[in-house]
């Protein structure tokens, strides 16, 4: 009997040690693909992870950049990624209408004033109206918000230049400066130093298209199957994403980290964010002017017909803010 009591007492002493030595609960991993991963409006997953916000919510993000929404949508459709960021709303509507397993998880950017189009400083083109059918105008990839805006330039503003996919801002700048493309596209702060140095001239902004100014034009999308099988982790992602956006606009360290990451001055980045990316544009609570977005997706031929109320209820999976 004495031996048994000694064993029990020993187990009682060892038990706390066992709990103390046990590893912490494993964090969930989510795979993200991000169109234009270095743009400010797409920094919540990357800067938020570096700042430890996603870790606080029990998540590890595998962030991979793409050349634009076309690549991002395909990765989410195939299931090789759980979530996609920086995706044009019209493009993901088109994919959903064709039966793709994609849903909008969050609004990501409202308005179009952050994207601009430019030419070489010595170009004879002074405005979109100066371009002819012989000229080319850039967008990133099919289904992106830059693609949507260029289509609107043609259909609403009468631009005649030929829309041409050029990939991201860096690749586009190279093509413009080597005269392969006449009118390039970019998103601040990329290109602003070149404009300041007199190498390029901005001739148009996305906000020149009246119908798109108040719309949510980019979104966070999720694979429909992942939303079912990884729902708890994805809901924590939503919380962490929103917290990251709030942090980006409240802590100067976010500007410092971003400026260091893209190798630009803090002054340039701070001015760019204030001018092109005020915080209301990054709201994540509702799809602004959804009716207009559906209407324009039909008008710009991203959709054959408007999405029904039932389709929109399935398509939009935006959780309420806690």
N, C-alpha and C positions, 0 to 999 in steps of 0.2 A: 504493500500500500504506500509506504514511504517513497519507494522508487517512482511510482506512478505520479505522486504529488510533485516530485522534483521535476519530472518530465513536463507536466502541465505548466509548472512555474517557468521552465525554460522556454516553452513555446510562447508563453505570455510575454516574456522578455524579447523574444526574437520577432514577434509579430509586428511591433512598431517599426523595427529596423527594416523588415521586409517591405512595408508600405513606403518607408522613407526612400528605399533604394529603387522602388518600382519606377519605370520610365513614365514621363508625362504622357497624357493621351495624345495619340498621333494626330497631326493636323491633316485636314482634308486638302487634296490637291485638285485644282481646277486648271484646265488648259484654256488659255485665251489667245486669240489671234486679233491683232490690232492693225487696222489700216492706217498708214502714216503714223507709226508708233511714236515718232519724235515730236509730233505737234502738241501744243499746250493742251488743247481740248481733249486729248487722248492720254493725259498723264495720270489720271486718278489711279489706274491699276499699277503703274510703274513707280511713280513717286510715293503713292500710298503704301506699296509694299516696302520700299526702301525706308520709309518712316516708321514701319512696324505696325501700321494700322490693320492690315489684313491678318498679320500674325496674331494680333489681339483678338481677332474674330475666329481664330482657329483655322486659318487658311494659308496655303502656299499657292501662289499663282505661277504657272509656267507661261510667261508672256512672250509671244513671238510676233514680229512685225511682218506685215505684208505690203504689197505695192498699192493696195486700195481695196475698196469694198468688194469688187468682183472676186478676188482671191479669198477674202475674209468670209464671204457668204458661202463659197464652195467648201471651205474647211469646216464650217459649222454644219452644213447640210450633210457632209460625209461622216460626221461624228468624230473626225480627227481633232476637233476642238469643241469644248463645251459652250464657250461664249465667244462672241465676236464684238469688237468695238469699232466705232468710227464708220458705221455702215449707213449709207444713204437710205432714207425711209422709202422712197419710190422703188429703189432696187430690191429691198427686202419684201415689199408688197408684191412685186412681180414674182419673186421666187415663191412666196407663200401661195399666191393665186394659182401657181402651176403644181401645187401639191408638195412643195418642199417642207421638210420638218423643221421649220424655223418659226420663232416667235419673237416679238419685241419684248424685252425685259425691262428696259428703261429708256426714256428719252435721254439723249446725250448732248445735243446742241440745238438751240433754237435761233433761227435767223440765218442769214447768209453773208453778213458783212465781214466775216473773218477770212473769206477766200477772195483772192484778187487775181487779175490777169494783167500781164505786162509784155512789153516788147524791148528789144535792145534800144539803147539810147539813140542810135543813129537810124532807127527804123522810120520809114515815111508814114507808118500807121500812127495816127494820133488818137483814134477812137475806134470802137467796134465797127462803126459805120464806114470807116475808111477801108476796111478789109474786103477783098473780093473773093470769088470762088477759087482763085488761084492760091489764096493764103490758107494757112492751117491754124487752128486754135486748139489748145491742149485741154485735156482732162485726165484724171488718173486712170481709172479702170471702169469698165461697164458696171452700172448700178451704183456708182458712187455719187455723192452729193455734187461733186464738181461736174460729173457727167450730166446730172439733172439740170444744173444751172446752165451749162453750155447748150443743151437742147432748148432751154428756155430763152437763151440769148438769140438763138436762131428763130424760134417760133414766135416769141413775144416782142423781141426788139429788132427783128429783121436782119440779124447778123448773117453774113454770107460765107464766112470762112468755114473750111471743112473741119468738123470735129475729129480729133485724133488722140488716141490714148497714148500717154507718155510716161505713166508711172508716177513716182513720187516727186516732190519739189526739187530735190538735188538732181535727179536724172533729167527732169524737165529743164532746169536751168542750163545744164550742159547742152541740151539740144537747141535751146534758144540761142545761146551764145555762139554755137557753131553753125547757126543759120539752118538747122534741120527743121525747126519749128518757128513759125512767125510770131505767134502769140502764146506765151506760156502761162501756166497757172501756179499759184503757190499759196501757202498759208503762213501768216506771221508766226514767229519773227523771221522765218526764212525769206531771204531776198531783201529785207529791209536795209541791211548794210550795203548791198549792191545798189539799191536805189539811192541811199545817202551818198554813195561814192560816185553817182552819176553814170553807172553802167547800164541801168535799166530804167524804164518809165512805166508806172502803173497807169493803165488805160481803162480799167473796169473793175467793179467789185460785184460780188454776188448779190448785194443789196440793190443793185441797179434793176433787178427783176422785181417789180411790185408785188406779184402774187406770192413770192417766197419769203418776203421780209419777216412775217410774223409766224412762220411755220416752224415746227420742229423738223429739221432736215436730216439729222443724223441720230442714230440710235445704238443701243446695246442690244444685241440679239442673242438668243439662246437656242440650242438644239432641243427640240421638243421632247425627245427621249431622255436627254440628260436632265431636263426640268422635272421629269417624273422620278428618275432613279437617284438623282442627287439633290433633291429639292431643298433639304435642310441646309446643305452647304451653299447652294445658290442663293437662298434667302439671306444667309450670312454675308455672301458676296455683295448683295444689294445694300445691306446696312454699312458694310465697310466702304463700298464705293461712295455712297453719299457722305459718309464721314470724311473720306479723303478729299472730296470736292470742297467741303467746308474748310478743311485744314489748308488746302491750297490757297484759299483766299483770306485766311486769317493769320497765317504764320509766315513771316518773311523768309524763313528757312526754305520754304518750297521754291520761291523764286531763285534763291541761291543755288539750290540743288539742281534745278532745271537749267539755269544758265551754265553751270559747270558741265552738265551732261551734254549740252549742244554746243558748248564752246563759244558762247556769245556773252557780251557784257551784261551784268545785272541791270544796268540802266536801260539798255536796249530792250531786254526782256520785260522789265517792269512797265515801260511805256507801251510796249506791244500788247501786253495783257490788258492794260487799262483801256486802250483804244479799240482793240479788236475782239477781246474776250471778257467783257464785263460779266460778273458772276451770274446775273439773270439769264444769260445765254446758256449757262451750264445747268439749268434747273432739271431735276430728274423726277418730277412728280406727275406731270401730265403731258400728253401730246398736244401741243399748241396748234390750233387751227387744223384739227384732224380732218374736218370736212373739206377744207381747202386742199389738204395734202392728197386726199383721195381723188378729188376733182382734177387736180393738176396731174396726178399720175396717169389718169385716163387721157387728159388732153395731150400730154407729152408722150403718150403711147407706151408707158410702162405697164399699164393695165388695159385689158380689153373692155372691162366693165367695172363699175364701182364695186368695192367689197360690201357685202350685205352686213346688217347689224349682227347677225349670227357669226359671220366670218370675223368681223372686227372683235367680237367678244372672245373668240378663240385666239385670234392673232395677237391681241394686246394682253400681256401678262404682267402688268406693272403693279408691284405690291405697294400698298399705302405706306407712307412714311410713319415710322413708329414714334 
